[in-house]
Amino acid sequence: MKYVVTGGCGFIGSNYVRGLLSDHWGSNVEQVTVIDSLTYAGNLANLDPVKSDSRLTFVREDIVNQNEITQILQGHDIVVHFAAESHVDRSISGSAEFIRTNVLGTHSMLQASLNANIKQFLHVSTDEVYGSISEGSWDEQEPLLPNSPYAASKASSDLIARSFFVTHGLDVRITRCSNNFGIYQYPEKVIPLFITNLMEGKKVPLYGDGLNVRDWLHVDDHCRGIQLVIDNGRAGQIYNIGGGTELSNIDLTMMIINAMGATEASIEPVEDRKAHDRRYSVDIAKIHYELGYAPQCTLHDTLADIVNWYENNEQWWKPLKSQ
């Protein structure tokens, strides 16, 4: 099979590409073409472990450029669409780029896929499209009630993707994941931000009362779930992918502080984010019973290894924090 991976130089996309070329998530991989415009969060160094693989091709292109994208997609079988602006804080301070990339870019990718006779389009989305839930968990039938510009742009892209399945018969499958963690994660995100701040002797900023709750999903489990949907999922369907580890932000902060031998004095309370969703929680029964998915990597079991990776890869993250 010949894959196109958009955003393949970002955190999750590059993890998927590395695994794909190492036969972790898929088999019979003939070619992997990575499309990435290399914005601030795209880093070619994320593909260093597989850059010598003859099956890998990198193309620097903006996904909004539909004509160019159509040409790139010719002869491929599957599009795995990771490319997105994803940082909520940035969407609050300026949402235009999120609409451009996440909405217009996704539409461009879908139309180009239709034009190029792509066999399957896997659209990677987020649990944030559901909004906030005080108790229980969302299944895939829940209405979309996004609260941030980022989440709204992803909800919009989900609906456009679904429309190409209904209207044009394009085999579109949508996954919605919880908060990811792992190595190679851009240091604006909370876990690598806190780890690297502590390494630099800085404090860690904790929003509000610290009681907002997130479900934490290891990037390997996320990519494994994506491949299950590609291989065995159903066209037109949505699949939640969760990690099964719900933590409040203060509990997460204390985990990181303890793992690094720091103290509570390292915490700096900051003003809460606007419209900060209180809790996310996805029901993964559908992907579990249909496809056999179950998370294998917990934050508790892998945090020490992640801390160790950042401690041993300052040359990777230090330039990113100075941008």
N, C-alpha and C positions, 0 to 999 in steps of 0.2 A: 504493500500500500504506500501511496505517496501523500505525505502530510504537508499542509501549510499550517504554521503556528504563528499567529499574530501576537505581538508583544512578547516574543520569545527571548528577549534580553532582559525582561523584568524578573521579579522575584519568582512568581509562581510559574510563569511561562518558561523560564530557563530551567527550572527544576523539572518541568514536564519534558522538555527537550533532552536534557541530560539523561533522564530515565528512559525515554523512548529509544535513544540511541544505545543505551546499555541493556535493552530488552527487559527493563523493569516493569513497564506498563503495557507494552505491546509487542507483538511478534510480526514477522514478515514486513519489516520496515525497509522499504526500498529507498526512500528519499524523505528528508525533512527540510523544508524551505522555511526559514524564519524571516518574517517581515516585522521590522521594528523601525520607528523613526528616530530612535535614540534621544528621546526627551530626557529630562534630568534623571528619571528613574530607570531608564534603559541603559544597560551596561554590557558591552561586548565581552568584558572579562568574565561575566557570568557563564559564558559558554566555553571558557578556556579548557575545561576537562574533556570536551568532545570536539574541539576545533579542528583536530586532525582527521576526524571521521569523514571519509570521502562522500558519505551520504548527506552531509550537512551543507546547505547553501544559505548564505545570509544576504538579504536584500534590504537596503535602507530605503524605506518608502513610507509615506504618510497614507494611512488607510482611507483617508477621505478622497484620495485621488483614484476614483473608480476606474477610469480607463487603464491607468498603469497597473492597478491591482488585477483587473481582468486578464491582462496579458501574463502576469506572474502566475495566476492560478491555472492557466491552461495545462492540461495533462496531469493534474493532481486529482486525488480522490476525496480527501477529507480536509476540512478546515477546522482548526481548533482555535477559537477566537478569545484570546486573553486580553488583547490590547484595550487599555482603558486608563483614564485618569481615575485614581482611586482614593486619594487622601481627603477625608471629610473636611478637615480644617481648611485646606486649600480651596475646596468648593464653596465654603462659607465666605471666604475673603474675595473670591472671584470665580463665578460659575460658568463663564462663557466657554472656556476651554473644555469643561466637562460636557457641555451640550454638544460642542463641535466633535470631540473625539468619541464620546460614548453613544451619542444618538446618531449624528450624521455619519460618523465613522462606521458604526455597526450597519447602518442602512447601506452604505457603500459596499461593505464586505458582502452583505447578503445579495445585493444586486449583481455584484461581480461574480459571486458563486453561482448564481442562476445563469448568468451569461456564459460561464466557463463549464457548465454541466458538472459541477461538483456533486459527488454522491451523497455527502453528509456534512452538515454544518453544526458543530458543537459550540454553543454559546455559553460562555462562563459568566455567571452572574453572582449575586450576593444575597445573603439573608436580610440585608438592610432594606431591601425593597418592601418588606412586610411592615416596617415601622417599628413599633415597640410593643412588647407583650409582658404583662405583669405576672402572669402565671400560665402554666401549661406550655405547649410548644406548637409552632406553626406547622401544618402540613401543606402540601403543594396547592391545595384548593383555597387557601386563605386569600382575601383580597389584598391588593397592593396599596399600601398607605405610607409611602416614603416621606420622611421628614426633613432630610437634608438635600441640598441641590445634587450632591453626588448620588444619593440613593434614588432621587427622582430621575436622574439621567439614566441610571441602570434599569429602573422599572420601565422607562420609555423604550430602552433598547430591547428588553424582554418582549414587550408587546409587539414591536416591529418584527422581531425574529419570529414570533409565533404567527404573525400575519403572513409571512412568506411561506410557512408550512400550509396554512389554510388556503391561501389565495393561489399560490403557485405550485404547491406540491413539493417544495424543496424539503428534503429530510433534515429538519431542524430539531435539535435536542438541547434543552436548557438545563444547566445545573446551577444551584444556588448554595453557596458555601458559607460557613461561619468564618470567624476571624482566623486567618492563617498565621502560622509561626514556623520558623526554621532558619537555616543558614542562607546567606546571600540576600537577606531581607533588607530593603533600603532603610537607613537609620532614621527616618522620620517616623516610622511606625513604633508603637509603644515598647515592644520588647527589645529590639535592637537599640532604640533610643536610650532606654534606661540602662541597658548593659554598657553601652559605650560612654554614656555620661558618667557612670560610676567609675569606669576605667580612667576617665579624664579628671576625676576628682570633683565632678560637678554634682549638683543636686538633680533629683528626678521630679518633674512636674506632675502633680496629681490633680486631676480635674475635680472640682466640687467636693462632695463628701466622700468620693471614692467608692460609692456603693452601686455604681452602674455595673451590670453583669453582662459578660460575653461568654459564648461557647468557643473554646479554643481547639483548632483543627490543625494538626501537623500537615505541612505542605505535601509530604509524601502520601499521606492518607487521602488528601484532596486529589492529587494526581492519579492515584490508584482508582478512586471513585469515578473520575472523569473517564478513564480508560474502560471501566466496566460499562459506563453508559454508551461509549462509542461502540464497543464490541457487542453488547447484548441488550442495550436499551431499546426503547420504542420511539419511532419517529413521532414528533409533535408533543412529546411528553416532557415534563419538568421533574427533576430529581433534586431533593435537598441532600447536601453532603455536610454532615456535622462531625464534630470531634468527640462529643460526649464528656467534655470537661468544662463545666460552667464555673466561672470565678468572678467575684467582684473585682473591681480595679484595685482596691486596697489589698485584697488577698494576693492578686497577681504581683503587685508592687513588693509586698513583703517576701514573696517567693524569690523574686529576683535579688532583692537586698540580701536575703539570707544566703542565697547561692553564691554571692560575691563577697560575703564576709563584711558587709556594710551594716549600718544601723538605721533606725527610724529617723535619725537626725538628717539623713540624706534626702528625706521627702520634703518637697516644697509645694504646699497647697497653692493652686492657682484658680482663677475664676473659671467657672464651669463653661463648657462649650455651649453655644446657642443651640436650642432644640436638641439637647443631648438625649438620645434614646436611653431609656432606663434599663431595658433588658432585651436580649435576643436569645431565642432558643428554637432550633429547628427539629422537627420530627423526622427521623431518618428511616421510618418503618418501610416506606415504599422502596427505596434503593436497597435496603437490607433484605426484604423478602423477595423482591423481584430479581435482584442481581447478586445477592450474597455479600454486600458491602458491610464491613464493620471496621471502625477505627482501630489501628494497631499501635499507634505511637501517642502516648500521653505527654502532656507538658511536664508532669512530675518526673517522668522517666527520662526525658530528653533534654531538660533545661541545662543540666551540667555540661552536656556535649555542645549545646548551642553557645553557652558562655565561653567554653574552651575555644570554639571556632573563631568567635570574635576577638578573643584575646590573642590568637595566633594569626589573625589576618588584618592587622591594623592598616597595612598597605592597601587593602581593599576599601575599608570604610572611612578612613580619615579624610581622603580627598572628597568623598561625597558629603561629609558634614561641613566642609569648608565652602561648598558651592553657594 
